[in-house]
């Protein structure tokens, strides 16, 4: 993700346009190549050295902000680790205690003071069973600037070289196992295409509404909508993007995603999820996106962002359709450990509500043929939830049970609902709360298998 100071866009005539770069442009390819090489040569080195090298990197005809933006994306692919022969806090505590006993507070240090300083370092190093260099280097090894770059892409440092006071030694990594550091090969093409995606993602942080239209890859796109817990309404459309009355006439689907600026207050967490969704769209051969971007909150002024498949964005997301949010995955795990006859299954059906469709998360199936549907609502506003429940009632989906999070910008007291079937949850969904509602609202399925 790019930070706000690294985002590049132009606003004119009521529109916001990210300033994309051409991935085939030789100067950007040279910049990306030099940055990747620079990161590779700093594997095992302190973070401060890497940051200094990036700041000093100059590439002809390449904007400084582009260099820093590309570097930010590469840092996101890095792991930094505190590397020390002993716990830095332990080293500091022993040094300060020993120094307190040996050092008088003086205005002008003397040669004798330097000698005592060396004696203190040596004695603490002996106590801890480490070398003098390791003691000196480890004293502040846990500061952010001193953390070591231990993984970049698929490159992992197995050990790092300490060089302090003219003494060199090799130290094995201690914090995490090499197995933890799994990464992918980072190429010039990946970086430049990822940069263009990041420019568009940065604009979406302030979106009040996102309207997408897709004509293929429905399962993949809507799986990502649900993965990121975005508030959404989905409508069937024809080949021209015009809404139709039923899925029977649908050539594609339009989804309205409520943005972070539409919540009670700006939600950084929701904004990141909205931006994270964008890379799902380039999976489609044909897609359109229109977003309303809040540019002046006090005056409620907005600008429009429009994108489609012709801008050439490329995705780095998996094209599979089986995705689970952490919440859903946790519920599935708890369900497998529970003692209930109800089976929790992934729901792939599209519930036709007429002019709108609903893509529920799970189905609850009982051996006697009863069936209920569970829809998890992560982010919500009273209007969004009220509209969703109204549609459910209107469509007469009597066996649908919504589970709604209380952990966001409003609470159950903010909304006046009589729907007893709503399951409110905080940090997680309890299996037997769901079972209780399934017992109350499940209906007999036409076939036991569905």
ZAMARGU-4260 file (C-alpha; in steps of 0.2 Angstrom, whole numbers, plus 5000, padded with zeros to 4 digits):
<rodrens>
0) 5000/5000/5000 | 5006/5018/4996 | 5005/5031/5010 | 4995/5047/5006 | 5011/5057/5003
5) 5017/5045/4990 | 5000/5044/4980 | 5000/5053/4963 | 4984/5058/4955 | 4977/5073/4946
10) 4960/5082/4949 | 4951/5091/4935 | 4934/5094/4929 | 4926/5084/4943 | 4937/5069/4940
15) 4951/5061/4949 | 4964/5052/4938 | 4978/5042/4945 | 4994/5046/4937 | 4999/5029/4930
20) 5016/5025/4923 | 5019/5015/4908 | 5026/4998/4913 | 5035/4997/4897 | 5044/5014/4898
25) 5063/5011/4899 | 5066/5023/4913 | 5054/5015/4925 | 5060/4998/4921 | 5078/5004/4925
30) 5072/5012/4941 | 5063/4996/4946 | 5077/4985/4942 | 5090/4996/4952 | 5078/4996/4967
35) 5076/4977/4967 | 5095/4975/4966 | 5097/4987/4980 | 5085/4978/4991 | 5094/4961/4986
40) 5111/4968/4991 | 5104/4974/5008 | 5098/4957/5014 | 5105/4954/5031 | 5109/4973/5033
45) 5102/4986/5045 | 5085/4994/5040 | 5093/5011/5042 | 5107/5007/5029 | 5093/5002/5017
50) 5083/5017/5020 | 5098/5028/5017 | 5103/5019/5001 | 5085/5022/4994 | 5085/5040/4999
55) 5102/5042/4990 | 5096/5033/4974 | 5094/5044/4959 | 5088/5038/4943 | 5088/5050/4928
60) 5071/5056/4923 | 5062/5047/4937 | 5052/5057/4949 | 5058/5056/4967 | 5040/5052/4973
65) 5039/5037/4961 | 5056/5030/4967 | 5050/5031/4985 | 5033/5024/4980 | 5041/5009/4972
70) 5052/5007/4987 | 5037/5007/4999 | 5030/4992/4989 | 5046/4983/4990 | 5047/4986/5009
75) 5030/4978/5010 | 5038/4962/5004 | 5051/4963/5017 | 5053/4955/5034 | 5064/4964/5047
80) 5070/4956/5063 | 5080/4961/5078 | 5096/4951/5078 | 5106/4950/5093 | 5117/4938/5103
85) 5107/4942/5119 | 5091/4951/5122 | 5094/4969/5120 | 5084/4974/5135 | 5094/4962/5146
90) 5110/4970/5139 | 5105/4987/5142 | 5099/4984/5160 | 5116/4975/5164 | 5126/4989/5156
95) 5116/5003/5165 | 5117/4994/5182 | 5136/4991/5180 | 5139/5009/5173 | 5129/5017/5188
100) 5141/5008/5200 | 5157/5013/5190 | 5153/5030/5182 | 5153/5046/5191 | 5143/5060/5182
105) 5156/5071/5175 | 5156/5086/5163 | 5172/5082/5153 | 5175/5063/5150 | 5194/5058/5153
110) 5204/5044/5145 | 5201/5035/5161 | 5182/5035/5158 | 5185/5027/5141 | 5194/5013/5149
115) 5181/5010/5162 | 5168/5010/5148 | 5177/4996/5139 | 5179/4987/5156 | 5160/4988/5158
120) 5156/4982/5141 | 5168/4967/5143 | 5162/4962/5160 | 5144/4962/5154 | 5148/4952/5138
125) 5157/4939/5149 | 5142/4938/5161 | 5131/4935/5146 | 5143/4923/5137 | 5144/4934/5121
130) 5158/4943/5113 | 5162/4961/5116 | 5156/4965/5098 | 5140/4956/5100 | 5137/4965/5117
135) 5140/4982/5109 | 5130/4979/5093 | 5115/4971/5103 | 5113/4985/5115 | 5101/4994/5103
140) 5098/4980/5091 | 5079/4981/5094 | 5077/4999/5088 | 5068/5000/5071 | 5083/5008/5062
145) 5094/4993/5068 | 5082/4979/5063 | 5090/4968/5050 | 5082/4964/5033 | 5080/4945/5034
150) 5069/4942/5020 | 5066/4951/5003 | 5054/4942/4991 | 5060/4924/4990 | 5078/4928/4997
155) 5081/4924/5015 | 5096/4928/5026 | 5102/4913/5036 | 5114/4923/5046 | 5120/4941/5047
160) 5137/4949/5049 | 5141/4960/5064 | 5155/4972/5062 | 5157/4983/5077 | 5173/4991/5084
165) 5183/4983/5070 | 5178/4965/5075 | 5168/4955/5063 | 5157/4940/5068 | 5143/4930/5060
170) 5126/4928/5070 | 5113/4916/5066 | 5095/4922/5065 | 5086/4919/5081 | 5069/4927/5080
175) 5059/4916/5068 | 5063/4901/5058 | 5067/4901/5040 | 5051/4891/5036 | 5041/4906/5042
180) 5049/4917/5028 | 5040/4912/5012 | 5040/4924/4998 | 5039/4926/4980 | 5051/4931/4967
185) 5049/4950/4964 | 5052/4956/4946 | 5052/4972/4937 | 5035/4968/4929 | 5027/4964/4945
190) 5033/4980/4954 | 5028/4992/4940 | 5010/4984/4938 | 5009/4983/4957 | 5013/5002/4958
195) 4999/5006/4946 | 4987/4996/4956 | 4993/5005/4972 | 4990/5022/4964 | 4972/5018/4961
200) 4970/5010/4978 | 4976/5025/4987 | 4962/5035/4979 | 4949/5023/4985 | 4953/5027/5004
205) 4941/5042/5003 | 4927/5034/4992 | 4909/5036/4997 | 4903/5023/4985 | 4910/5011/4973
210) 4900/5005/4958 | 4907/4990/4948 | 4900/4981/4933 | 4907/4964/4928 | 4902/4952/4914
215) 4913/4937/4918 | 4922/4929/4933 | 4907/4933/4944 | 4912/4920/4958 | 4930/4926/4959
220) 4925/4945/4960 | 4911/4942/4973 | 4921/4930/4983 | 4933/4945/4986 | 4919/4957/4990
225) 4914/4945/5004 | 4932/4941/5009 | 4934/4959/5013 | 4917/4961/5022 | 4912/4975/5011
230) 4894/4982/5012 | 4886/4978/4995 | 4871/4977/4985 | 4871/4966/4969 | 4859/4968/4954
235) 4858/4959/4937 | 4862/4969/4921 | 4862/4966/4903 | 4876/4967/4891 | 4875/4986/4890
240) 4875/4988/4909 | 4857/4991/4911 | 4848/4983/4926 | 4836/4969/4922 | 4822/4962/4932
245) 4828/4945/4935 | 4844/4934/4935 | 4835/4925/4920 | 4840/4940/4909 | 4857/4944/4917
250) 4872/4945/4906 | 4882/4952/4920 | 4881/4960/4938 | 4882/4977/4945 | 4888/4979/4963
255) 4886/4995/4974 | 4899/4995/4987 | 4897/5008/5001 | 4914/5016/5005 | 4922/5021/5021
260) 4917/5039/5020 | 4899/5033/5021 | 4901/5026/5038 | 4897/5036/5054 | 4915/5042/5054
265) 4930/5038/5042 | 4936/5020/5045 | 4954/5017/5041 | 4951/4998/5043 | 4936/4999/5031
270) 4946/5010/5019 | 4960/4997/5018 | 4947/4983/5014 | 4940/4994/5000 | 4956/4997/4992
275) 4962/4979/4994 | 4947/4974/4984 | 4952/4983/4968 | 4965/4970/4962 | 4950/4957/4960
280) 4943/4966/4946 | 4957/4964/4933 | 4953/4945/4934 | 4938/4950/4922 | 4940/4952/4904
285) 4927/4966/4904 | 4924/4977/4920 | 4920/4995/4924 | 4922/5004/4940 | 4915/5021/4945
290) 4919/5028/4962 | 4913/5044/4971 | 4929/5051/4980 | 4927/5063/4994 | 4939/5078/4991
295) 4932/5091/5004 | 4923/5083/5019 | 4918/5100/5026 | 4910/5105/5010 | 4905/5087/5005
300) 4913/5089/4989 | 4916/5074/4978 | 4925/5069/4962 | 4923/5054/4951 | 4935/5040/4948
305) 4932/5029/4933 | 4942/5014/4928 | 4939/4999/4916 | 4949/4985/4908 | 4957/4997/4895
310) 4968/5005/4908 | 4979/4989/4908 | 4979/4985/4927 | 4985/4968/4931 | 4980/4958/4946
315) 4992/4949/4958 | 4977/4940/4967 | 4973/4922/4965 | 4959/4918/4953 | 4951/4904/4964
320) 4934/4906/4970 | 4935/4897/4987 | 4940/4911/4999 | 4936/4913/5017 | 4938/4928/5029
325) 4947/4925/5045 | 4929/4926/5053 | 4922/4913/5042 | 4937/4902/5043 | 4936/4903/5062
330) 4918/4898/5062 | 4921/4884/5051 | 4935/4877/5062 | 4924/4879/5078 | 4910/4870/5069
335) 4921/4855/5065 | 4925/4854/5084 | 4907/4856/5089 | 4894/4843/5094 | 4879/4847/5083
340) 4870/4838/5069 | 4869/4853/5059 | 4881/4854/5045 | 4890/4870/5040 | 4892/4871/5021
345) 4899/4884/5009 | 4884/4893/5000 | 4887/4896/4981 | 4869/4900/4976 | 4863/4916/4970
350) 4847/4921/4979 | 4836/4930/4966 | 4827/4945/4975 | 4820/4951/4959 | 4829/4967/4954
355) 4843/4962/4966 | 4853/4947/4971 | 4860/4940/4987 | 4876/4929/4989 | 4875/4921/5006
360) 4890/4915/5015 | 4885/4898/5022 | 4870/4886/5022 | 4866/4876/5038 | 4859/4858/5033
365) 4851/4846/5045 | 4850/4827/5041 | 4831/4828/5042 | 4831/4840/5027 | 4829/4857/5036
370) 4840/4871/5029 | 4844/4888/5034 | 4856/4901/5026 | 4869/4911/5036 | 4874/4929/5030
375) 4888/4937/5039 | 4888/4956/5039 | 4905/4963/5044 | 4903/4982/5041 | 4886/4990/5041
380) 4876/5006/5044 | 4858/5006/5050 | 4852/5010/5032 | 4862/4996/5025 | 4856/4983/5037
385) 4838/4989/5036 | 4838/4989/5018 | 4846/4971/5018 | 4833/4965/5030 | 4819/4973/5020
390) 4824/4964/5005 | 4825/4948/5014 | 4808/4950/5020 | 4802/4956/5003 | 4809/4941/4995
395) 4801/4929/5008 | 4818/4921/5012 | 4812/4915/5028 | 4826/4904/5032 | 4840/4917/5031
400) 4849/4922/5047 | 4860/4937/5046 | 4875/4938/5058 | 4880/4956/5061 | 4896/4963/5070
405) 4894/4975/5084 | 4913/4979/5084 | 4912/4993/5071 | 4906/5011/5071 | 4889/5009/5078
410) 4880/4997/5091 | 4864/4988/5091 | 4856/5002/5101 | 4858/5013/5085 | 4846/5003/5075
415) 4828/4999/5079 | 4825/4982/5072 | 4812/4969/5078 | 4820/4955/5068 | 4823/4942/5081
420) 4833/4932/5068 | 4848/4944/5068 | 4863/4937/5077 | 4874/4950/5085 | 4892/4946/5088
425) 4907/4954/5094 | 4924/4946/5091 | 4917/4929/5084 | 4902/4919/5080 | 4897/4905/5093
430) 4892/4889/5085 | 4877/4886/5096 | 4870/4903/5094 | 4869/4899/5075 | 4862/4882/5079
435) 4848/4890/5090 | 4843/4902/5076 | 4844/4888/5063 | 4832/4877/5074 | 4820/4892/5074
440) 4820/4898/5056 | 4826/4883/5045 | 4813/4877/5032 | 4812/4860/5024 | 4822/4859/5009
445) 4815/4851/4993 | 4830/4839/4993 | 4840/4834/5008 | 4856/4838/4999 | 4851/4856/4995
</rodrens>
